[in-house]
């Protein structure tokens, strides 16, 4: 019975580590009081399906302010922020679905 308990403990430990690791960009943004920390946290949920998105979010969280005009085009207003989250979510999920279909998982 100890072997089953140890395996369950290892699985739970790995799950907790992966959750903490995944939300690291949001944590960095909140600690550094990043001006777009709420948007980073919302997009961080979607990064469960895309490591490339996780890398981009980590770079954005570490970089500090987002005063570049190209970034402001997408995050300047609350309506644009909602569109950004919806667009990125749709793209990541479409990529995930395409991958699943190509691997005959769906």
N, C-alpha and C positions, 0 to 999 in steps of 0.2 A: 504494500500500500504506500510505502514511502516513495517508491519510484514514480507512481502516478501523481502524487502530491508535488514532487520535485519538477516533473514535466509541466504541470499546470502552473507552478510558480515561475518557471522559466518563460512560458508562453505569455503570462500576464506581465512579467517584467519586460519582455521584448515589446509588447503592445504599448506599455506606458512609455518606454524609451522612444518608440517611433512617433507617438503622439506629441511628446515634448519636442522631439527633433523637428517634426513637421511645423509646429507653431513657433519655432524659434524666430523667424522674421517678425512676427507680430509682437513677440516678447521684446525683441531688440527695439522695435519701433516705439513701444510703450515706455521702455526704460529711457530711451533717448528723447522722449516727448516729440516724436516726429509729427509734423503738422498733418500728415495724411495717415496717421496710425489706425484710425477706424476703417478706412478703405483698405489698408494693408491687411488688417485682421479679417475683413470680409473676403478678400481675395485669397487669403491663406487657407480658408476652408476648401476652396477649389483645388489648391495645390496638392491635395491628396492624390490627384490623378495625373499630375504632371510635375516631374522633377525640374524641367526647364523653367516652368513658372515659379517653382520654389526658389531657384537660383536668382531669377529676376527680382522676386520679392525681397530676397535677402540683400541683394545689391541696392535696391531702393531703400530698404530700411536702414542700412548702414550709411548711405550717402548723405542723409540729413534732409535739407530742404529740397523742394522740387520747384525751383523757379524757372526752369527751362521752358520756353514758350510751347514746345511740342507737348510736354507733360501737362502744362496748364490747359492746353486745348481739351484734354480728356478728363482732368480732375478739377477744373475751375469752379463748377457749380454742382450742387447736390443732384440735379437731374442728370448731369453728365457722369457723375460718379455711379449712379444707379445703372446707367447704360453701359459703363465700363465693366462693372461687375457682371451684368447680364451677358455682355458680349464675350468676355473672357470665359465665363462659365460655359456658354454655348460652344465656343471653340474647343475647349478642353474636353467636354463631354462628347462632342462630335468626333474628335480624334480618338477618344477612348472607345467609342462605339465602332468606329472604322477598324481599329486594331482588333477588337473582339470579333468582328465579322470576318476579317481576313484570317484570323486564327481559328475560325469555325467554332468560336465559343458561344455565339449567339444563336 
